[in-house]
């Protein structure tokens, strides 16, 4: 009933007029985590499809690489690329034991306590850049961020009292969560909503090699988040009679696609089964709820609604014919498949060094034992590792704390021999290594405070042969999830092609824009709409999407291909990218024939087909 009512109410009148208005704009940023560009159709996501038809549909879209949630959340929140924010993955090497992560040196950052610990260690702001919500609050705007644990807090991570920006996520109402203000508690009570967020329930079930994962989308938890936004936060903002910014981060379809049990051990249907499709519709329903609430509150005419996804998505492969780890036997891992932590295992084996688990107090790992969270400390002393692997999924981060160039060369040689690798990127501090490109080529070398990886490893990707390969991509993944479930993080076009759209008084109507755009541009564009002046510490920034704004100029774009020198076996890392002025947009990268979307590596790639 709710879905039908929301669909009827939308009408798209609520999107507002494109005419200039005197009022200061409100902004709603809706993030559908892990939503693939090609899946937004009238059948799969009718609300999103209507919004983009009424406003702007960006057709040449880009997630930042590594294509993970937290990196792209920081790009949206600050307008900076990852070399400035230091958010190189969902899991990074911090070089200090993080209390909220069990003293791990490689914490998973989708956690309110962990983000607090990392902020504290890095001078109170580990991103080293101001966020749009922090700047908006300082200007007197009302601010809120609601939804998935981790990225929701990033938008105003330095204000943890709950008295400034409203923060609602998985931990709300629990000891680890950000507190709620008394004002919001009253609104929740009036709306009949609890102060504690529901858990994911069955949706959080990942299964294992013998038991499929979830067959349910994250409906209940996200319905709560949508109700909080629609029935408590938006009425509160209206009563304040001040402009506002609201971020709504939908865990679906990402969480469901990761855990789905439709395709255990099989690449087809992979993340295109009925459970994943239900998750896309779930996110679409949440957006419809928010749009209807804007109309009901009389806020639609002055509110810009921006839709994006942090990254695309792919199905997991665990197959390799070259990996040492795949020849070993591990409890819970199918024979001849890659175990979690295969990169750490293979590097340790190639170097003849010990392997320790950073997520188990540095415990030494014996034969036929893999790291508990796939991360690894390699050397003779876990307190002083020679090599650190932060496993993330479709790509991994490798750190060499002592900056040993000879060791880096050995690690690169070991990785380049693996059939699961497709392209390597190396810190310039380690010198030029044939077969690799520098981290600066992909905007990972900047003003960041957190340790910069020595090597970023991209994994092999391919499609299962559907009409739109970016909707049926497959990638080798360093994860505890199973073959056939879902992952992202690679330099595949299936992962870099995200969803971007916008509608409202600041935007053009009925536009399909072929100009390249990225999540880093959203932070700059929102700042422009809200007339925020935010100082920059780093220079790796997005741009204002002027082509989408009413009366804005349409810039020109250029396409490029960058190639490394070949290594001794002839392997070359290729990067396909586009530029608008000085802003770069990364399409795909890797070894020829091993990355989905890396076409015509000997000539500059043509513009994206639309």
Secondary structure by P-SEA (a helix, b strand, c coil): caaaaaaaaccccccccccccccbbbbbbbbccccccccccccccaaaaaaaaacccccccccccccccaaaaaaaaccccccccccccccccccccccccccccccccccaaaaaaaaaaacccccccccaaaaaaaabbbbbbbcccccccccccccccccccccccccccccccccccaaaaaaaaaaccccccccccccccccccccccccccccaaaaaaaaaacccaaaaaaaacccbbbbbbbcaaaaaaacccccccccccccccaaaaaaaaaaaaaaaaaaaaaaaacccccbbbbbbbccccbbbbcccccccccccccccccccccccaaaaaaaaaaacbbbbbcccccccccccccccccccccccccccccbbbbccccbbbbbbccccaaaaaaaaaaaaacccccbbbbbcccccccccccccccccccccccccccbbbbbbbbbcccccccccccccccccccccccccccccccccccccccccccccccccccccccaaaaaaaaaaaabbbbbbcccccccccccccccbbbbbbbbbcccccccccbbbbbbbbcccccbbbbcccccccccccccccccccccccc
